[in-house]
């Protein structure tokens, strides 16, 4: 693979304005219902020691996409030139095996029953709408090499998991297990 694109998310900068959701839906003409990107709240602890963290969730364009492995029709593939995981909706039979296989429960299904998800806006030749419109720059994109350098500067960590998601996360506590456990437990 020539390069792998991914996301960088800074939880400390996210204000859960949901601009990433709106920009994604608008740019990609996503029908009502499915959300290719969604802002989620993560609550941890018990009163009075409660913390709240935000996370902007979309396809993580994993290095080892579990969704691709289980797709019986070959509708899901990982592009060699940039590592973006794409869906050929004409090949999708709507079985939803990809949803069950994805550790982050990212695949979405619309009225036609076929899988849809973030495609990095790469097909349109644009910067991803979610990163272009984030008012606090909490969400950024780039090659994993570029993001690794940014992560080092910000003391961020790559999200861990068997599918090897292509995302770095920075948060106050420095403990990305809270985010990981919440995502996997979704």
C-alpha positions as CSV (number, residue, x, y, z in Angstrom):
1,X,0.0,0.0,0.0
2,X,1.3,3.4,-1.0
3,X,0.0,5.2,2.1
4,X,-2.8,4.9,4.7
5,X,-5.0,7.8,5.4
6,X,-6.6,8.2,8.8
7,X,-8.1,10.7,11.3
8,X,-6.7,12.5,14.4
9,X,-9.2,13.4,17.1
10,X,-8.5,15.7,20.0
11,X,-11.2,15.1,22.6
12,X,-10.1,18.2,24.6
13,X,-11.0,20.4,21.6
14,X,-14.3,18.8,20.8
15,X,-17.4,20.8,21.9
16,X,-19.9,18.4,20.5
17,X,-21.3,21.0,18.2
18,X,-22.1,18.2,15.7
19,X,-20.8,20.3,12.8
20,X,-18.9,17.2,11.6
21,X,-22.2,15.2,11.4
22,X,-24.0,18.0,9.5
23,X,-21.1,18.6,7.1
24,X,-20.8,14.9,6.3
25,X,-24.5,14.4,5.8
26,X,-24.8,17.5,3.6
27,X,-21.8,17.0,1.5
28,X,-22.6,13.3,0.9
29,X,-26.4,13.7,0.5
30,X,-26.9,11.1,3.2
31,X,-30.6,10.3,3.6
32,X,-32.4,10.8,7.0
33,X,-31.5,8.1,9.5
34,X,-28.0,6.9,8.7
35,X,-25.1,8.9,10.0
36,X,-21.7,8.3,8.4
37,X,-20.1,10.4,11.2
38,X,-21.7,10.9,14.6
39,X,-20.6,12.7,17.8
40,X,-21.0,10.6,20.9
41,X,-20.7,11.3,24.6
42,X,-18.8,9.0,26.9
43,X,-19.6,9.2,30.6
44,X,-17.2,7.6,33.1
45,X,-17.2,7.2,36.9
46,X,-19.7,7.7,39.6
47,X,-20.9,10.8,41.4
48,X,-19.1,13.0,42.4
49,X,-16.1,11.8,40.3
50,X,-17.7,11.8,36.9
51,X,-16.0,12.7,33.6
52,X,-17.5,13.3,30.2
53,X,-15.6,12.9,27.0
54,X,-16.8,13.4,23.4
55,X,-15.8,11.4,20.4
56,X,-16.5,11.9,16.7
57,X,-17.1,8.4,15.3
58,X,-17.0,7.3,11.7
59,X,-15.3,4.5,9.7
60,X,-11.8,4.1,11.0
61,X,-10.5,2.8,7.6
62,X,-8.8,0.0,9.5
63,X,-5.5,-1.6,8.3
64,X,-7.2,-5.0,8.8
65,X,-10.9,-4.2,8.1
66,X,-13.1,-6.9,9.7
67,X,-16.0,-5.7,7.6
68,X,-14.1,-6.6,4.4
69,X,-13.2,-10.0,5.6
70,X,-16.8,-11.1,6.2
71,X,-18.5,-9.5,3.2
72,X,-19.9,-12.4,1.2
73,X,-20.3,-10.4,-2.0
74,X,-17.0,-8.5,-2.0
75,X,-18.8,-5.2,-1.8
76,X,-16.3,-3.9,0.7
77,X,-12.7,-3.3,-0.3
78,X,-9.6,-1.4,0.9
79,X,-8.1,0.8,-1.8
80,X,-4.4,0.1,-2.3
81,X,-3.4,3.7,-3.1
82,X,-4.6,5.3,0.1
83,X,-6.0,2.6,2.4
84,X,-9.5,4.0,2.3
85,X,-12.2,1.3,2.9
86,X,-15.0,1.7,0.4
87,X,-18.3,0.1,-0.3
88,X,-19.7,-0.8,-3.7
89,X,-23.4,-0.5,-2.9
90,X,-24.4,-2.2,-6.2
91,X,-22.7,-5.4,-4.9
92,X,-24.0,-5.2,-1.3
93,X,-26.8,-7.6,-0.5
94,X,-27.8,-6.0,2.8
95,X,-26.9,-9.0,4.9
96,X,-25.4,-6.8,7.6
97,X,-22.5,-9.2,8.4
98,X,-20.3,-6.1,8.2
99,X,-22.1,-4.5,11.1
100,X,-21.7,-7.5,13.3
101,X,-18.0,-7.8,12.4
102,X,-17.0,-4.2,12.8
103,X,-15.7,-3.7,16.4
104,X,-16.9,-0.1,16.3
105,X,-20.4,-0.8,14.9
106,X,-19.8,1.8,12.2
107,X,-21.7,0.4,9.1
108,X,-25.0,2.2,8.5
109,X,-28.0,1.0,6.5
110,X,-30.5,3.2,4.7
111,X,-33.9,2.7,3.1
112,X,-32.5,0.5,0.4
113,X,-31.0,-1.8,2.9
114,X,-27.4,-1.6,1.6
115,X,-24.4,-0.6,3.7
116,X,-23.1,2.9,3.6
117,X,-20.4,4.7,5.6
118,X,-17.7,7.3,5.5
119,X,-15.6,7.2,2.3
120,X,-13.3,10.0,3.4
121,X,-14.8,12.2,0.7
122,X,-11.9,10.9,-1.4
123,X,-14.2,10.0,-4.3
124,X,-15.2,13.6,-4.6
125,X,-11.5,14.8,-4.5
126,X,-12.3,16.9,-1.4
127,X,-10.8,17.3,2.1
128,X,-13.2,15.3,4.3
129,X,-16.2,17.5,5.0
130,X,-16.0,16.7,8.7
131,X,-12.4,17.9,9.1
132,X,-12.9,20.9,6.8
133,X,-15.8,22.3,8.9
134,X,-14.7,21.4,12.4
135,X,-14.6,24.9,14.1
136,X,-12.2,23.9,16.9
137,X,-9.9,21.7,14.7
138,X,-10.6,18.8,17.0
139,X,-10.9,16.5,13.9
140,X,-8.1,16.4,11.4
141,X,-7.0,14.0,8.6
142,X,-3.9,13.0,6.8
143,X,-1.6,10.1,6.2
144,X,-0.9,7.9,9.2
145,X,2.8,9.0,8.9
146,X,1.7,12.7,9.1
147,X,-0.7,12.0,11.9
148,X,1.9,10.0,13.9
149,X,4.1,13.2,14.0
150,X,1.2,15.3,15.2
151,X,0.3,12.6,17.8
152,X,3.9,12.7,19.1
153,X,3.7,16.5,19.5
154,X,0.4,16.3,21.3
155,X,1.1,13.1,23.3
156,X,-1.8,11.4,21.5
157,X,-2.1,7.6,21.1
158,X,-3.3,5.4,18.2
159,X,-6.6,3.7,19.0
160,X,-5.8,0.0,19.6
161,X,-7.7,-3.0,18.3
162,X,-7.4,-6.1,16.3
163,X,-8.6,-4.3,13.1
164,X,-5.9,-1.7,13.6
165,X,-8.1,1.4,13.2
166,X,-6.5,4.4,11.5
167,X,-7.1,7.0,14.1
168,X,-5.0,8.8,16.8
169,X,-6.8,10.2,19.8
170,X,-5.7,12.8,22.3
171,X,-7.6,13.5,25.5
172,X,-7.0,15.1,28.9
173,X,-6.5,11.9,30.9
174,X,-4.3,10.4,28.2
175,X,-6.2,7.2,28.8
176,X,-7.8,6.2,25.5
177,X,-9.0,3.0,27.1
178,X,-12.2,4.9,28.1
179,X,-12.9,5.6,24.5
180,X,-11.8,2.2,23.3
181,X,-13.9,0.3,25.8
182,X,-16.9,2.5,25.0
183,X,-16.6,2.0,21.3
184,X,-16.1,-1.8,21.5
185,X,-18.9,-2.1,24.0
186,X,-21.4,-0.2,21.7
